[in-house]
Amino acid sequence: MSRPLHRGSGGERLSVNGPDFWDDSQMKDKIEKEDLERNRSAGDQTYLSAKFLFRILFPDNSPSKHSLGENGLLSDPFSPGTGRNRLKYTLLLIRLSLVVIIILALTGSFWWTMSITSSSRGQIYHGYRQLQEQVVSDLRDIGQLSLGATSVKDIEYCPPESENFVPCFNVSENLDLGLSKGEEVDRHCGPGSRQNCLVLTPVNYKIPLRWPTGRDVIWHANVNITAQEVLSSGSLTKRLMMLEEEQISFRSDSAMFDSIEDYSHQIAEMIGLRNESNFAQAGVRTILDIGCGYGSFGAHLFSSQLLTMCVANYETSGSQVQLTLERGLPAMIGSFNSKQLPYPSLSFDMIHCAECHVDWDQKDGILLVEVDRLLRPGGYFVWTSTVTNTQRSVHNKVNLKKWNVVRNFAESMCWELLAQQDETVVWKKTSLKKCYVARRPGVGPSLCSKGQDIESPYYRPLQACIAGTQSRRWIPIEERTKWPSRAKLNSSELKIHGLPSSEALAEDSLNWYSAVNNYWSLLSPLIFSDHPKRPGDDDPSPPYNMLRNVLDMNAHFGGLNAALLDAKKSAWVMNVIPTSGPNYLPLILDRGFVGVLHDWCEAFPTYPRTYDLVHANGLLSLEFGQHSRCPMFDLFIEIDRVLRPEGWVILRDTVPLIELARAHAARLKWDARVIEVESSDEKLLICQKPFTRRQAS
């Protein structure tokens, strides 16, 4: 092998303390220097790599890379020219051997630990699988983000027959499965219940009229109801409506129909009040209206600062829930034929049923037990039905039997019959727990045990025992703080919910008041500057009643709801507490708001196009921060389903999750903007859903 060429003159000398030298050691040292200067040459690359590796692992204690030898010349520890060098080389080999022995010992210890028990291996493998699945999910989301919206496959639109479809409420499929006796209309969420498509608007859909006009007049094309269903509506609150060209008008003060005002006035008198405006003084704030018709009862009571939640079965046409939400009133699909509603125990001050088509005398009274669970101590149950008309029931043996069954069962639960007029009867739930103890043995349902008395069930099978008696929230409605002071909650009430003082709630309220003002400031110019007005629609005067139905997907303490009320915004909020997070729903309902438990890996129990604003603070971190039980994009498809055209989405979360959310928003063709949050590592994502109209075929 030829010797590599050297850079410089071969006769160059190195002067060290006197005479010039030119021996083998100097030659080797000079060659090494030149080799180092040519460290990129292919011939000596292997040698240099090995030498530098040894020097890094086993550094010399000398002050420089090349130390001076005893004769004053530069020496190389890898050169075996001297005995000292050979000794150093031997020591290096010993050190290397020790390192190898230590590595082998640690490796053996690790494998010994891993093989102690098979259960340990199973746990480690399970954790690894979870980590692996999360990494795959994150990489999939990041991959979609890196590809950009144009590289991702477009989402298809659902077929026309799905424009009013609600996942988890497939009646025909439930009938095919053999479900009957009311269970076919219950909620059944399976793996294939979701739709991975975008729901389009009906052909002649129009943006709802602004509140409060939209409370009394809605567009006929926006709801799935026929003219015959409008004209043949039978119940009290259903027949207070008229079909006028393209609109449906609700005439609560029409002389040709029974007035809802007279009806609510009658209920107030039966309770012992002067009129319905005195409900708040009696401790009534929240009302659950079962089978609400089209929400006329709640619409009338809204002016008295009463909040009425409509709950009714899923209906393919003429839906009570869909029409009520279209009017800008609280409503959700719910049925308790076989399962409990996803509300906490002791949550409503009044439960109302006017021709709600519930057979209270059936199933051994278990449906009345569910009503008792939901009622606060001292709360009222109002039932209007032909069954309760005792004068007519004398000639109708079937109705008389039903009435006797319901009356006796209500008495066995310690309900007091306050009054009975015409077809309306009012009961009052007891405020005294000792009433249950004073009952004769074997009379009425028993009290739930501690294991049965779950305060916030999530579609759990109906229980035949009386719940809520062990709850610290057992406070008669007369002793509760009256509305609107109830929204603040006093110190003793906060302690019941685990909050040490009112400072935490006050600070939360202050933060949300500032946030709502910022939201309104951000949305107002976007609506009135960036987006042209619709023909014939004037700018509303402040405070811009552009939002009515609000869905808060992670409500926490209900701070957004409280801030909207403080800011005098004409909006109501459906406060949702995710089942995967802390349960503050009892606190929210005790504040006089409405809300529900929900699993966001499932479809929300409402019809398409029912909310003007969808808000979520920290929901993405809660559901997708550590691990995800379902794809994030499925959640965005669900938001698109429940959001009205030209509706808004406000998301607040960490920067990486907001960036992923923005990619999903682009895929859904939402207009999206990211807003910086001052003094925070979070960002806001504000989106608007476009108005995509279905073309007439």
Buried (B, 14 or more C-beta within 10 A) or exposed (E): EEEEEBEEEEEEEBEBEEEEBEEEBBEBBBEBBBBBEBEEEEEBEEEBEEBEEBBEEBEBEEEEEBEEBEEEBBBBBBBEBBEEBEEBBEEBEEEEEEEEEEEEEEEEEEEEEEEEEEEEEEEEEEEEEEEEEBEEBBEEBBEBBEEEBEEBEEBEBBEEEBBBBBBBBBBEBBEEEEBEEBBBBBBBBEEEBBBEBBBBBBEEBBBBBBBBEBBBBBBBBBBBBEEEBBEEBEBBBBBBBBBEEEBBBBBBEBEEBEBBEEBBBBBBBBBEBEBBBBBBEBBBBBBBBBBBBBBBBBBBBBEBBBBBBBBBBBBEEBBBBBBBBBBBBBBBBBBBBBBBBBBBBBBBBBBBBBBBEBEBBBBEBBBBBBBBBBBBBBBBBBBBBEBBBBEBBEEBEEBBEBBEBBBEBBBBBBBBEBBBBEBBBBBBBBBEBEBBEEBEEEEBBEBBEEEBBBBBBBBEEBBBBBBBBBBEBBBBBEEBBBBBEBBBBEEEBBBBBEBEEBEEBEEBBEEBBEBBEBBBEBBBEBBBEEEEEEEEEEEEEEEBBBBBBBBBBBBBBBBBBBBBBBBEBBBBBBBBBBBBBEBBBBBBBBBBBBBBBBBBBBBBBBBBBBBBBBBBBBBBBBBBBEEBEBBBBBBBBBBBBBBBBBBBBBBBBBBBBBBBBBBBBBBBBBBBBBBEBEEEEBBBBBBBBEBEEBEEE
